[in-house]
Amino acid sequence: MLFLEYPPCSTCRKAKAWLDEHAQEYQARHIKENNPTYEELKTWQARSGLPLKKFFNTSGQLYKSLQLKDKLPAMTEEEQLRLLASDGMLVKRPIVVTDETVLVGFRVSEWEQALL
């Protein structure tokens, strides 16, 4: 299991604690220092079944400063994926990647259903 996190993020810390409490083995990856690639994001988005917009950190400062709320609807999926791959701070976190699923954000009920 791959766990993408931004260590200062309180939600990421809660998610990591949840994984530890439930004895889940994972490889942690700092999303800002080692941001997801275009290929990874494309694969994960397809596996997750989620719309691409769910992969954007809409509450982040970078998202807001780039005014992406207004720009994303006019962008192609390819352009959105390339933008996400350009900076890990644009990507919603945490993300858990397993062979079966991809979870974006931390919702206990979703994690329990997918991982336990």
ROVEX-695227 format. One record per residue: residue number from 1; residue in one letter; x, y, z of N, C-alpha, C, O, CB in turn. Coordinates in steps of 0.001 Angstrom, whole numbers, plus 500000, padded with zeros to 6 digits. Each point is the difference from the previous one (the first is absolute). Glycine has a CB too. Layout:
BEGIN
SITE  nr  rest  n.xx  n.yy  n.zz  ca.xx  ca.yy  ca.zz  c.xx  c.yy  c.zz  o.xx  o.yy  o.zz  cb.xx  cb.yy  cb.zz
SITE  NUM  A  X  Y  Z  X  Y  Z  X  Y  Z  X  Y  Z  X  Y  Z
...
//
This chain:
BEGIN
SITE  nr  rest  n.xx  n.yy  n.zz  ca.xx  ca.yy  ca.zz  c.xx  c.yy  c.zz  o.xx  o.yy  o.zz  cb.xx  cb.yy  cb.zz
SITE  1  M  500846  498826  500000  499154  501174  500000  500893  501240  500000  500974  500093  500747  497170  498663  500475
SITE  2  L  501492  502181  497923  500710  501267  499930  499149  501063  500688  498805  500119  499731  502358  499213  498101
SITE  3  F  499463  501439  503058  499311  501060  500737  500663  501319  499659  501130  500256  500416  498233  498167  501468
SITE  4  L  499944  502415  497362  500539  501310  499641  499506  501013  501001  498802  500110  500261  501290  499286  497298
SITE  5  E  500852  501347  503001  499671  500929  501072  500804  501279  499889  501030  500051  499328  498404  498025  502133
SITE  6  Y  500080  502948  499204  500755  501219  500247  500113  500049  501520  499032  500354  500674  500150  500916  497183
SITE  7  P  501992  498379  502704  500126  499807  501449  499436  501121  500891  499451  499690  501057  502537  499014  498374
SITE  8  P  498120  502579  500196  499411  501032  500876  498458  500009  500017  499396  500645  500857  502639  500708  498691
SITE  9  C  497343  497946  499522  498536  499997  499874  499367  499180  501128  500336  498831  500190  499869  501422  497301
SITE  10  S  498880  500367  503252  499368  499316  501139  499151  498813  499539  499951  498982  500691  500027  503191  500567
SITE  11  T  499361  497935  497605  499207  498881  499492  500898  498828  499635  499648  498844  500235  498625  502761  498912
SITE  12  C  502877  498691  500283  500956  498936  499668  500499  499302  501263  500149  498778  500022  500543  502494  497923
SITE  13  R  499565  499504  503099  500459  499403  501261  498912  499104  500594  500303  498925  500517  501183  503075  499901
SITE  14  K  497255  498431  499515  498891  499169  500502  499886  498713  499193  499787  498925  500561  498992  503141  500191
SITE  15  A  501364  498048  497933  499903  498831  499128  501133  499017  500281  499785  498789  500034  499106  502622  498210
SITE  16  K  502312  499118  501956  501154  499145  500297  499794  499285  501339  500310  498816  500131  501206  502736  498557
SITE  17  A  497966  499167  502293  499708  499389  501306  498965  498896  499843  500113  498948  500630  500419  503220  500534
SITE  18  W  498468  498061  498006  498969  498981  499763  500627  498756  499386  499702  498883  500423  498553  502911  499268
SITE  19  L  502613  498389  499313  500670  498850  499381  500812  499228  501030  499969  498770  500031  500129  502461  497787
SITE  20  D  500635  499501  503031  500814  499355  501031  499135  499252  501005  500321  498877  500388  501404  502905  499329
SITE  21  E  497163  498849  500710  499093  499363  500970  499405  498707  499454  499718  499070  500755  499751  503184  500174
SITE  22  H  500345  497695  497764  499389  498826  499377  501046  499072  499368  499675  499163  499157  498271  502204  500419
SITE  23  A  503306  498798  500844  501106  499120  499582  500084  499845  498481  500220  498903  499486  499539  499877  502673
SITE  24  Q  500063  502333  497136  500106  499993  498546  501438  500346  499610  500544  501010  500446  497005  499646  499302
SITE  25  E  503050  498514  499432  501359  500272  499532  499922  500919  498791  499154  499822  499125  501681  497939  501732
SITE  26  Y  500060  503225  499105  499977  500959  498901  501386  500584  499794  500866  499963  500873  496727  500572  499603
SITE  27  Q  502571  499997  498340  501212  500754  499669  499563  501461  499925  499164  500361  499171  501949  497679  499533
SITE  28  A  499451  502794  502160  499651  501421  500024  500801  500751  498938  501176  499718  499770  498280  500139  502696
SITE  29  R  499887  501090  496904  500651  500828  498974  499575  501448  500185  498809  500309  500036  501260  497746  498342
SITE  30  H  500909  502825  501737  499763  501437  500193  499528  500580  498667  500751  500018  499025  501023  500141  502824
SITE  31  I  496980  500314  498114  499372  500413  498747  500625  501251  499390  499921  500206  498789  497991  498781  502047
SITE  32  K  502708  501850  499996  500633  501212  499471  501408  499708  499486  500407  500531  498967  498235  500851  502627
SITE  33  E  502098  497781  499121  501361  499674  499594  500042  499007  498852  500946  500006  499212  499780  500437  503106
SITE  34  N  498269  498708  497578  499946  498967  498969  498575  499948  499463  499259  499046  500239  502613  499608  500859
SITE  35  N  497760  502406  498163  498616  500104  499554  499649  498925  498969  500869  499513  499277  499226  502943  501170
SITE  36  P  498633  497185  499498  499572  498972  499052  500281  500423  498559  499909  501179  499656  498318  498100  501962
SITE  37  T  502111  499750  497557  500239  500264  498586  498679  500017  499238  498959  499584  500510  503314  499344  499655
SITE  38  Y  497798  501552  498631  498831  499995  499115  499450  498583  499860  498796  499774  500118  502117  502219  498632
SITE  39  E  499985  497059  500996  499579  498607  499792  499352  499423  501261  498974  499324  499922  502879  500385  498403
SITE  40  E  498752  500563  502836  499416  499508  501247  498601  500574  500198  499058  499268  500302  503240  500519  500697
SITE  41  L  497575  501515  498831  498701  500644  500215  498946  499464  499044  498854  499781  500393  502325  502266  500399
SITE  42  K  499203  497745  497966  499046  499474  499011  499525  498601  500402  498809  499695  499932  502312  501664  498254
SITE  43  T  499822  497801  502233  499667  498636  500434  499132  500025  501257  498990  499301  500080  503163  499861  498925
SITE  44  W  498250  501652  501976  499273  500054  501268  498592  500535  499812  499056  499499  500611  503102  500828  500581
SITE  45  Q  497698  500676  497976  498674  500570  499774  499082  498954  499368  498838  499883  500389  502170  502421  499344
SITE  46  A  499497  496948  499309  499205  498947  499362  499629  498918  501015  498861  499531  500018  502284  500929  497782
SITE  47  R  499805  499143  503042  499754  498946  500988  499030  500458  501083  499224  499200  500523  503060  499898  499030
SITE  48  S  497762  502171  500779  499154  500519  501084  498535  500116  499600  499107  499890  500840  502864  501349  500005
SITE  49  G  497789  498984  497858  498634  500238  499544  499505  501398  500315  498832  500311  499767  500739  497288  500532
SITE  50  L  501298  503244  500225  499615  501362  500385  500212  500964  498840  500865  499783  499152  499726  499718  503238
SITE  51  P  498609  501572  497580  500289  501038  499011  501347  500647  500314  500404  500066  501161  497121  500357  498500
SITE  52  L  503157  500045  499323  501339  500565  500170  500003  501171  500979  500986  500211  500706  499564  499069  496969
SITE  53  K  498374  501474  502374  499918  501159  500899  500231  499595  501458  500498  500801  500790  497903  500292  497609
SITE  54  K  501245  497685  501961  500172  499530  501378  501475  499863  500387  500319  499890  501184  497503  498907  498613
SITE  55  F  503067  501210  499229  501432  499886  500279  500642  501360  500276  501167  500068  500386  498897  497897  498168
SITE  56  F  499186  503109  501252  500541  501335  500251  499782  500402  501453  498931  499774  500566  500642  500855  497042
SITE  57  N  501447  499966  502980  499933  500529  501357  499332  501383  499922  500677  501027  499971  501432  497673  500768
SITE  58  T  496572  501303  499227  499242  501234  499762  500094  501000  501150  499657  501169  499828  498800  497496  498774
SITE  59  S  501999  500896  502556  500141  500929  501125  501426  500528  500130  500292  500793  500895  497867  497997  500273
SITE  60  G  502730  500770  497941  501397  500408  500078  500245  501406  499477  499259  500508  499159  501346  497121  500604
SITE  61  Q  500446  502984  500751  500355  501364  499594  500376  500073  498521  499640  500958  499315  501139  499487  503016
SITE  62  L  499942  498549  497175  500416  500017  498603  498789  499913  499072  499925  500723  499006  502257  498210  501640
SITE  63  Y  496881  500194  499674  498762  499863  499218  499288  501350  499909  499550  500413  498932  500222  497171  501794
SITE  64  K  500139  503086  500413  499307  501287  500041  500782  501083  499263  499412  500795  499266  499569  498546  502918
SITE  65  S  502351  500699  498005  500794  501056  499365  500012  499857  498478  500116  500996  499285  501306  499124  502772
SITE  66  L  498460  498648  497444  499941  499772  498556  498588  500162  499437  499787  499887  498793  502145  498565  501447
SITE  67  Q  497103  501816  500651  498590  500186  499624  499469  498803  499203  499323  500159  498985  501043  502329  500989
SITE  68  L  499959  496317  500514  499634  498792  499273  498507  499707  500031  499488  499295  499130  502750  499832  501396
SITE  69  K  497069  501397  500454  498546  499802  500046  499368  500480  498688  499076  499378  499477  500932  500899  503049
SITE  70  D  500509  500837  496958  499472  500566  498764  500631  499375  498756  499363  499942  498949  500225  502181  502280
SITE  71  K  501652  497411  498881  500734  499519  498829  499778  498524  499681  500005  499616  498831  501671  502097  501688
SITE  72  L  498127  497447  500515  499899  498550  499765  498896  499602  499024  500232  499144  499147  500640  500551  503133
SITE  73  P  497930  500898  497814  498942  499561  499076  500363  500146  498525  499478  499262  499164  498908  501369  502580
SITE  74  A  502492  500300  497925  500381  500224  498601  501200  499158  499579  500363  499974  498824  498746  502335  501374
SITE  75  M  501503  497005  500759  501194  499211  499693  499626  498577  499616  499013  499454  500493  502319  501957  501086
SITE  76  T  499469  497987  497532  499791  498598  499655  500493  499131  501162  500710  500479  500883  499536  500020  496622
SITE  77  E  499373  498234  502484  500469  499073  501031  501523  499875  499946  500661  499923  501036  497154  498812  498843
SITE  78  E  502728  501247  498923  501450  499927  499809  500681  501205  500664  500990  499839  500714  498679  498900  497108
SITE  79  E  499805  502448  501944  500571  501213  500591  499903  499970  501524  500926  500417  500696  498460  500858  497233
SITE  80  Q  499490  498233  502582  499825  499912  501452  500998  499020  500609  500589  500290  501041  496977  500263  498695
SITE  81  L  502630  498302  499637  500960  499014  500499  501419  500559  499985  500752  499799  500953  497761  498360  498225
SITE  82  R  501855  502533  499762  501342  500595  499915  500186  501057  501083  501076  500105  500589  498971  499460  496932
SITE  83  L  498911  501216  502740  500059  501012  501053  500175  499337  501367  500841  500428  500789  497711  501109  497829
SITE  84  L  500670  497434  501666  500121  499275  501267  501412  499435  500169  500564  500056  501093  496983  499370  498809
SITE  85  A  503018  500036  499033  501325  499393  500065  501108  501043  500166  501134  499651  500329  498009  498484  498255
SITE  86  S  500539  503129  501192  501018  501044  500071  500336  500427  501426  501079  500540  500246  498131  500228  497549
SITE  87  D  499871  498994  503151  500232  500436  501376  499142  499185  500959  498772  500013  499912  501785  502307  499285
SITE  88  G  500100  496968  501723  499287  499158  500958  499030  500758  500891  499063  499412  500541  502887  499114  499423
SITE  89  M  498268  502780  500192  499105  500782  500855  498631  500225  499345  499066  500445  500667  502946  500677  500321
SITE  90  L  497863  498580  497733  498701  500091  499332  499159  498750  500225  498790  500005  499774  502243  501474  498509
SITE  91  V  499624  497444  502168  499334  498701  500116  499374  499838  501381  500637  500250  501023  500982  498768  497327
SITE  92  K  497120  500559  501655  499315  499742  501271  500702  498854  500713  500474  499057  499365  497312  501758  499695
SITE  93  R  502273  499272  502224  500688  498993  500801  499227  499723  501273  499164  500809  500402  503035  499918  498656
SITE  94  P  498059  498165  501571  500898  498928  499583  499394  499180  498865  498803  500075  499722  502131  499839  502596
SITE  95  I  499918  499310  497041  499561  499035  498985  500565  498645  500398  501174  499882  500351  498732  501891  497796
SITE  96  V  499247  497212  501795  500427  498617  500226  499811  499251  498692  498931  500044  499392  500450  500025  503091
SITE  97  V  501670  499245  497094  499961  499232  498758  500274  498536  500335  501047  499663  500552  499718  502346  498069
SITE  98  T  498285  497135  501040  500193  498550  500138  499801  499383  498613  499690  500703  499038  499504  499284  503415
SITE  99  D  500986  498708  497457  499774  499314  498725  498538  500078  499578  499689  499952  498809  502208  498510  501712
SITE  100  E  497202  501658  500462  498571  499968  499714  499354  501376  499886  499035  500174  499256  500918  497676  501914
SITE  101  T  500575  503127  499566  499285  501269  500093  500936  501180  500218  501183  499843  500302  496871  498919  500598
SITE  102  V  501374  502414  498938  500694  501247  500308  499035  500845  500830  498874  500264  499579  502555  499651  498275
SITE  103  L  499022  500506  503325  499188  500835  500882  500605  501397  500043  501203  500158  500208  498100  497832  501183
SITE  104  V  499857  503020  498412  500457  501387  499986  499323  500726  501153  498773  500015  500094  501592  499956  497383
SITE  105  G  500438  500634  503404  499447  500619  501201  499831  498949  501076  500193  498810  499752  498630  502932  498873
SITE  106  F  500819  498694  502564  499869  499069  501120  498581  500015  500540  499582  500938  500679  502833  499393  499895
SITE  107  R  496847  498598  499105  498675  499778  500562  500021  498599  500615  500138  499001  499294  498697  502549  498994
SITE  108  V  501028  498397  503021  500153  498739  500729  499128  498898  499418  500471  498878  499814  500064  502423  502237
SITE  109  S  498203  498996  497659  499092  498958  499503  500497  499425  498669  499931  498789  499790  498147  502353  501372
SITE  110  E  502418  499709  497945  500518  499517  498718  501252  499158  500209  500170  498959  499366  498882  503062  499484
SITE  111  W  501819  498434  502038  501235  499273  500255  499721  498642  500636  500633  499006  499645  500567  503173  500615
SITE  112  E  497849  497776  500685  499652  498734  500640  499481  499015  498967  500389  498832  499999  499082  502371  502139
SITE  113  Q  499654  499263  496985  499410  499129  498994  501053  499489  499003  499961  498838  499594  497875  502415  500660
SITE  114  A  503091  499609  499361  500968  499630  498977  501220  499248  500529  500595  499190  499289  498637  502784  499476
SITE  115  L  501138  498301  502495  501284  499491  500486  499910  498934  501077  500976  499287  500237  499909  502897  499204
SITE  116  L  497977  497689  501215  499915  499014  501106  499275  498737  499569  499841  499077  500799  500165  502798  500846
//
